[in-house]
Amino acid sequence: MDTSQKIVVIGNGMVGHRFCDMLLRRKNESVEYRLEVFGKEIHPAYDRVNLSKFFQGVNPEELYLSTPQWYKDKNIQLHLGDPITDIDRDSKSVRTASGYTSQYDKLIFATGSTPFVPPIPGVDEEGVFVYRTFEDLQKISAYAQRCKRAVVIGGGLLGLEAVQALQHLNVEPTVIELADFLMSQQLDPEGASLLAEQVKAQGIQIELGRLTEKIEKRNDGTFVLYFRGGEKLETDMVIFSVGIRPNSDLAEKVGLACAPAKGIIVDSYLKTNDDSIWAVGECVRIRGKVYGLLRPGFDMVDAVIGQLFGLDTMFKSPDMSTRLKMLGVDVISLGDALEPQKEVLYRSDNQYRKIVVRENVIIGALGVGEWDTAGKIQTAIQQQMPVTLKDLSTFEEIGTLFDIDSLVASWPNEAMVCNCMKISKGTILEVAERCCQNLDQLIEETEASTVCGSCKPLIEDLLGVEKRTRIKPDKKLIASSIFAFILVFAIFTIPGIVSVQSVQGNEFKIWSFINNNFYAQISGFTLLGLTLIGLLLPARKRVPFLQFGSIHLWRFIHAFMGILSLTTLIIHTGFSFGDNLNAILMTSFCFLNVLGCFTGLAASFEFFGLTIISARARQWRPIMTVLHIITFWPFPILITFHILQTYYF
């Protein structure tokens, strides 16, 4: 066997970089490979998954997967900004845009994909962008300085990333999606509905079921988008993110088999119709499919590298799982989440979880909102762990699937903990012993959890790292809720001061203060003002300019307003319920605050880990919130009659 062969890699994206890194990690004395890599961009491979961090002030260099020095240290010839434009398959040589030529023994296409832009009028206007590369982001950032509004056409993964980027640029985004719900490739309608609710709560407008037919640019630089059906929308800039097309133009030019709809056609071994050429990543069309996620591209790389070292490694059905945070909302799609099989659902007002079961084995899961154990669920899917009717019933009730906290330790050593990097439990334990259980050192050495990060809780479990998934109860909210309840209890149990027998003593002074019209008016209108301030919490969900600060702080302020209101009520009434209308008003207000106390307590424990307490809190908090709101509505009517009675009757 030739002990030195030249491999040329066309493309230096995440998949191309993965090929170089994994190839050099393999040790084989019988064969040695020399690498030469050609990239179209001026930057070496960078983390496209976190590309939006560019708008948070992160420099491009911070997102590089490896520095230029790394390529030198690994003896990789790297050519940036000089893409290959021609290939002579007979002489096995490549030629770049600058005229540079190089020979190869084996050629790897990792050219990725290009953004799809529909052929409609106006897409070539200045101010219309795609969202794909550093260069795209730099153009968007510069143009956005003159804009207040922007439209993102496409409600998929990249589309919502673009929306997030626009928020960092202080531009008001609107999402236009052709489908009837967001992220239709990853979510079902119910999960997408919750995602849309949480996205809209951030002041982002969403237009679903809209087909853009024309983009018209006005003389003042603004745009009008025309939709099928006659509707239109005005904006200052437009970003397209409606999908990708495999970048197979070069392959087609040099006679490799390509699909009419783009994509280099390969067999199960990722080989093209030329035995010396393979293709990996988004430029590939295999079995009629194009895979636009990172994980399948990495699996393709592993299959090709195995063949280069003499193994019979094929590309099998890939894991299409995705775990990401879209606009601050966790979105999870694991395994065959959209398969038409038995579904078990758990839903709260801010969480949606679904598991898919076939023949008593979990095959997929889908979630919107926080799901601390999703990484373990993903591994359970990979290991085809069976589930019982009791497991399913528990999941339906509290949203967690069996006692998976204890599963990892019982797994066999060959079980995969990090599915992205193919790191087994045995490897992690071996490295952990060598690095003295140091988590950071283990991750650096094995690269486990460096792609999607979902397996990090599993690694922490194996290392005995203290779990961080349990969120502590909100002590301030608990204290204020209990104190408010004590005040209500006091109002109901302490007798009111109705009359006094003597003008001497403190009892007469208190009675005089309560019955003084001037002070009664001050305490009465103070009570009304505090109640109105308390309404800001429900208004926060619907009024854009109030959507700042954490919900925990707002809840505490709301509870504190309740305490001040009850204290003012005691000053106003002297613990006396009064008669007729006054008694009804007093009872209504106290009942309103009792429900507020229970709502606050439920909210305090809502995310207290995966305990039965938190499960019950998540179950009852929405119900208590609704009852709390319902009991408020009689209050404005009663207080109006109370004021009229005081001043006019």
N, C-alpha and C positions, 0 to 999 in steps of 0.2 A: 504494500500500500504506500502511496505517495506520502511522505512524512511532512510535506509542506504544501498546502493548497491555499489559493487566494479566494476569499469570499468578498464580493462587492455587495453592499447593502444600499438600495435606493430608497432614501427616506430616513429622516432622523427624528421621527416623532416618538411617542411613548412606546409603541410596539417595536419600532426599529431599535431603540435604545435597549429595550428588554432583550432583544435577540443578541446584541453585542454582550450585554452583561452576563446573561445565562450561558452563552457559548464559552466565554472565558472562565466561567466557574467550573466547567466540566474538565476533568482530568483524564487524559487518554494518551499513553505513551506512543501508540501506534500511528497517531495522526496529529498534525499541528496545523492550525488555521491562522492565516493572516487576514486582518480585516481592513477594509477601506469603505468609508461611509460618505454618502453624498446627501446633503440636505438643501432644500430649496430656500429655507429661511436663513437669516443671518444669525439666529440664536441656536445653540445646541438644544437637544431635546429638553422640553420643559413639561411641567405638570399641568396638562390641560384641564384636569378635573377641578383644580383650584384657580383657574385662570381669572375668575372674577376678583380675586384678592388684589389684582393689579389696581383696581379702583379704590382699594383701601390703603393705598400708599406703599404696597409691596413692590420692590424693584424686580424686574424680570430675572435678574441673576439669582434672587432668592427662590425662584420656582424652577431653576435648572435641576434636572435629575442628576446630572454630573457636570462638573466644571470642565472647561477645555483642557485643563491640566490632567484631569482623569483620563481623557482619551490618549494624551501623550504618554502617561505612565503605563497605560495598557497596550502601548504600541499600535494604537488604532489611528490610521490616517483619516482625518476628518476634514471634509470640504463643505463649508457653509456658504450659502448664497450663490452656489454654482451648481444648479441641478443638471442631471443627466438629460440630454435632449435626443440622444440616438444610441442605438445598440446594434452592433454587428454580431449576430448570433453565430455566424459561420466562423469568424475569427475570435469569438468570445472577447469582444472589447466594447467599451463604453466611451461615449464622447459627451463632454459637458457643454454648457452654454458658452463658456470662455474658450473652448477649443481643446481643453485638456483631455487626454485619452488614457485609458488604463485597461489592462487585461484582467480577466477573471477565470477561475475554474468553476465557481458556482455563483449564481446571482440570486439575490433575495429582493423581491419587490415588497416594500413596506411604505407605499406612497399614500396610504390613508384615503381620505375622501375630501370632497369639496362641498360647501354649502349649496343646497338646491335653492334656486330662486325661480319662481314661476314666470313664464314668459308673458307678463302683462304690461300694458303701457305704463311708463313712468319709473320702472325699476332701475334705470340707468341715471336718474337724476342725482345731482349732488345733494347729499342729505339722506340718501337711502343706503343702508349698510347691511353687511352680514356680520355674524358674531362667531369668529373662529380662531383668529391668530392674534399675536401681540400687535401686529400692524393694524388689524381691524380695530382693536381696542383703543389704540392710540388715536386713530381717526375719529372714532366715536367720542372719545374724551374731548378732543379739540372742538368738534362740531357742537357738542352738548353745551359748551359755554354760552352759546347764544340762544339756547332753547329752554322753554318752560315745560313743554309737553312732548311726549314721545309715544309712538305706537310700536309694539313688538308683535309681529305677525308670526304666530306659532306658540302654542301653549304646552310644548313638550319640555324635555329636560333643559336643552340649551335656551329655549325661549324664556323660561322662568329664571335661568341664570342671567340672561340679558336684562330682565326686569330688575333683578337684584342689583346689577351694576348701575342701572339708571338711578336707583334710589341713592346710591353713593354719590352720584353726580348731581343730586338735588333736582332731578327732572321727574315730573309726574308721569308715570307709565300707564298705558292701557294695553291689555293683552287681547289680541284678536285670534280666535281659534276656530278652525273650520269644523272640528268635531263638536259633539254636544257636551263634552266634559274635558277637563284638563288632563294632560299626561295619559292619553288614551292607550299608549303602548305599555304602560306600567300599572295603571290603576283601573279599578272598576268604577261604575258611575257613583256609587255611594261613597267610596273613599275619595274620589275626585270632588264630590260635592262638599265634603268637609274641608278639603284643601282649599277649595274656592272660597268658602266662608272665611277661613283664616287669612287668606290672601286679601280678600276684600276688606277685612277688618283693619288692614294696614293702609287703607286709603287707595288701593289699587283697583282700577276699573277692569272688569272682565267682560268681553263680548264673545259669546259662544255661538256656534252654528253660523258663522259669518264667512262668506267667500268673497275675498277681495278681487275685484275685476279690473280696477284701474286706479292709478295714483297720479294725481294732477298737482303740479307745482305752480303756485301763484307767483305773481310778480314780487310780492313782499317776502318771498322765501318760504312761506308756510305751505303745507300740503293739505289736500283733500283726498280722502280715500273713499272710493265708491264701491259699495257691496251689492251682490246680487239681491234683488228685491227692491232696490231704489234707495236704501239707507246710505248715509254718508257720515264721515267723521273727519274733523279738522285736527291737525297736529303740526308740530314743528320739525320732527324728524321721524324716520321709519327704520326699523331694524327687522330683517328677515331671519327667521329661525324655524324653517318649516321642514327640515330634514336634510339628509346628506345624499350625495351621489359618489360612488366609488371613483377614485382617481385612477382610471385605467387607460387614459389617452396614449401614454407612451407605449404601454404594452400592446395596445391595438395597432399603433403605428408600426411596430416592429414584427407584427404577424403572430402575436400570441392570441390564443382563443379568448374572446371577450364576449360578454352578453350584449344584445342590442340596447338594453337599458343600463349599461355600464357594469363593470365588474370583471375582474380577471377570472376566468373559469379554471378551477383546479379540481383535482380528484381528492379522495379522502386523505391522501398524504400531503396535500397542499402543493402538489406538483402541477405545473402548467403543461402544455403540449410540447414543451422543450425540457428534456430530462435534466438539463443543467440549471433550470430556473424554477424557483418556488415563489409563492406569494403568501403574505400573511397580513392580517388586520382588516381594516375597512375597505381596502381596495379589492378584496376577494369576494367572488360570488361562488358559493359552494352549495351543492344540492339545491340550487335555485334561490338561496338566501344570502343576504348581506347582513352581517352582524355589526351593529353600530356601537357596541359597548366595549369596554377595555378588557374585561375578563375573557371573552372569546378570542381576542387578539393574542393575549398571553398564552392561552391554551394552544393556539396555532404555532406560536414560537416554540413551545415545549415539544410539540410533535415533530417539527422540522429538525430541531437540534438532536432529538433522539435518533432520527434517521442519519444525520451527519456522523453520528458515532456508532453506526451499525445496528441500531435497534429498529424493530418493526412497529414504529409508533404512528398511529393514525389520529386524525382529528375527529373526535366523537361529538355527540350532542353537547353543546357548551352549557355552562351554568349562566343563566341570564339574570341572576339576582342583582338588585341595585339597592344601595343604602346611601341616602344623601339627605342633606338639609336644604330645602327649598324655601327661601325667604324666611328663614328661621323655623320652618316647620319640618319635622322629620318625615321622610317619605321612604317606605320600605316595600320592596317587591322581591320575594324570595321564591326560588324554584318555579314550579308550574302554578303560579298564583292565579292565573286566569283560566285554568282548565275547568271545563264544565263537569266538575265532580262534586262530591258532598262538601258543603260549606258550613262552617260554624263561625258565627259572628259575635263580636263584642263591641258595643258602642256606648260612649259617653258623649258629653257635649263638646269635648275637645280631643277625643281619641276614637279611632276606628281601627279595629283589628279583625282580620279574617284568616282562618287556616283552612286549607283544602286537603281533604282526606280521600284516599283511594284504597279500598281493601284494608282498612284499619291502619294504614301507614300515612303519615303526614308527607305530602308531596309539594306543598307550597304555602306561602303565607303572604299577607299583604297588610300594610299598616300606614296610617296617617296620624301623626302625633307621637309623643314620647313612647318608646317601647324599649325599656332598659335591657331586656333579655333577648332582643331580636337576633343578636349574634349567635346565641345558643340555639335559638329556633332554626337558624340557617344550618348550623352543624347537625341538628337533629334531622333535618331534611336530607342532608348529605349522607348521613348514616342510616337513612330509612328506618328510623325508630318507630315502633308501633305505638298506637294510642288506644286507650280504652274508652268506653262510654263515660266512665267517671271523669277521665281527663277532659273529654269534650264538654261535659256538663260544667266542670269547674271553669274551663276557658270561657264558656258562654256567660257565666255569672260574674267572674272577676277579671277576665282578660289575660290570664296567665296559663301556660300549658304545662301541666304536671310539675313535679319538683325538680326542675332542671338545674337548680343550684348544685345538686350533688352528683350530676351526671358526669362531669368531666373527669373526675378522679377515677371513675369506674370504666372509662373507655380503654380499649386495648391500645398498646403503644403505637400500632400502625395507623390508628385513626387520624384523619387530617384535622388539625386544629385551625390552621390558616389555609383556607382553600385557595386564596389568591396566589400565594407563594409556594403552595404544596409542602407545608411544613407539618410533620406529624407530631403527635403527642410525645412519642419517644425521643424525637430530635430535640424538642423543647426541654424535656426533662434532662437530657444529656448536657445540653448547653447551659441550662440553669445551674446544674451542679458545678460546672466549670467556672461559671462567672458568679458563683456565690449568691444565687437568687436575685441578682441585680436586674431589674426589669428593663431599664434603659439599655444596659449593655447587651442583654439577650436580644432585644429588638434590633439593635445595631448589627449584631453578629448574624442573626438568622434572617433579618428583614421581614419577619412575621409581623402582621398588622400594619405594614407600611403602605398598602394599597387602599383598601377601603376602611380598615380599622375596626371592622365588626368583631374580629376575634380577640381583641385586646382584653375584654372581660374574662374570656376563657383562659388566656395566659395568666392573668392576674390570679385567677382561682388556683391554677396549677402551682403558682409561686407562693400562694398564701398571702397575696397582697390584700390588704383590707378593702372590702368592697366599697365603691363610691356611689353605687346606684341608689342607695336609700337616702331620700331627701328628708331632712329633719322637719318635724311639724313646725308650723309658724307660731312660735311662742307668743309673739306680740298680739297676734290675732286671737289666740286662745285666751290670753289674759283679758283682753278687752271684751271678748264675748262673754266670758264668765262674769266679769265685773258688771256688764250691762244687765245680765240676768239677775244678779244680786239686787241691782237697783229696782228692776221690775218687781222682784219678790218683795222688796221693802214697801213699794207703793201699794201692793195688794194686802200686806199684813199689818203695817203700822197704821193705827187709826188716825184719821184726819182731825185737824184742829177746827171744829165747827163754831164753838163759842167758848167764852171764858167767864169765870165767876168773879174775878177780881182784876182791877187795873194794875195791881202790883205783880211783879215777877216777870220772868222771861217769856212765859206763855202769852201774856198780853202783848208784849212787844212783837212776837212772831205773828200773832193774830192781826195786829195792826198793820204790819208790813204786808201781809198777804192781801188784806182787804183795802190797801191803799191803791186807788185807781191809777196813779202815776206809775208806781212800781209794777203794778200788774200789767200795764201796757208794755213797759220795757221788757219784762220777762216773757210776755206773750208773743211779742213780735221777734224777740231773740229766738224763741223756740221755733217760730215759723221760718226764720232765716236759716237756722241750723238744719232744719228739715230739708229746705231747698238745696243747701250745699250738699247734703247727703245724696241728692239725686244725680250728682255728677258721675258717680260710679257706673250706673247703667248707661248714662249718656256717653261715657268714654268709648263704649263698643261701637257707637254709631256716628259720633261726631269726630271727623278727622283731626281737628286741631287739638282735641283733648287726648289723642293717642300718644302720650309720652309717659315715661316712667314705667316701673314694673307694676303688674297687676297686684302683687303682694302689698306694695306701698299703698295703692289706691284702696284696697280692701281694708287695710289698717285705718286709713283716714276715714273711710266710711263708718267703720265700727266706732272710732273715736268720736265722730259726730253724733252717733247714737248715744254714747255715754253723756256727752254734753247736753243733748236734747233731753234725756231722762233727768239729769240733774236740774236743768232749767224748769222742767215740768214739775218737779218736787217743790222748787222755789215758788212756782206760779200757783200751785194748788195746795201746798201744805199737806200733802198726802190725802187730800179729800177728793173723792170721786164726784161729788156733786149729785145733782138730780137730772133726770130726763135726758136732754140733749148732751149736757156736760158729761154725764155718766157714760153715755154711748161713745162720745169722743174719747174720753179717757181710756175706756176699755179697748177701743179700736187701736189707739196709739200704743198701748202696752202690748197688745197681741202682735202688732206689727213688729215691735222690738224683740219679742220672744222668738218669733220666727227668724228674725235677723241674727239672734244669738246662735240658734241651731245651724243656720246657714254658714255663719262664720266658723263654727267648730268643725263642720263637715269640710269646708274649704281648707282648714288648717291641716287636716289629715289626708287630704285627697291624694297626695303623691308621696305618702309615707311608705316607700318601697312597694313590695308586692305582698303586703300583709292583708289579712281579712279585714282589719280596721280600714285600711286605705280603699279596699274594694267596696266596703259598705259606704264609705264617705263619697266615693265616686258615683255610687248608685243613688244616694239620697241627696247629694248637694244640688243637682239640677232641679229635683222635685221641690226642695226647700226654697230654692231661689224663686221658682215660679210662684209658690204660695206666698212668699215674702212680697213679691211684686203685686200679686192679686189683692192682698190685704191692704196695700197702700192706697188703692184707687178710691175707697170710700172716704179717705182722710181729707182730700181737698174739698169735697162736698160738705163734710161735717164741719171743717174749720171755717168754711165760708158762712154757714148758718150760725156758727158760734160768734163770729165777728158781727154779723148782722144783728143777732140777739143782743149783743153787748152794747152796740152803738145806736140801734134804732128802735128797740122794743123795750 
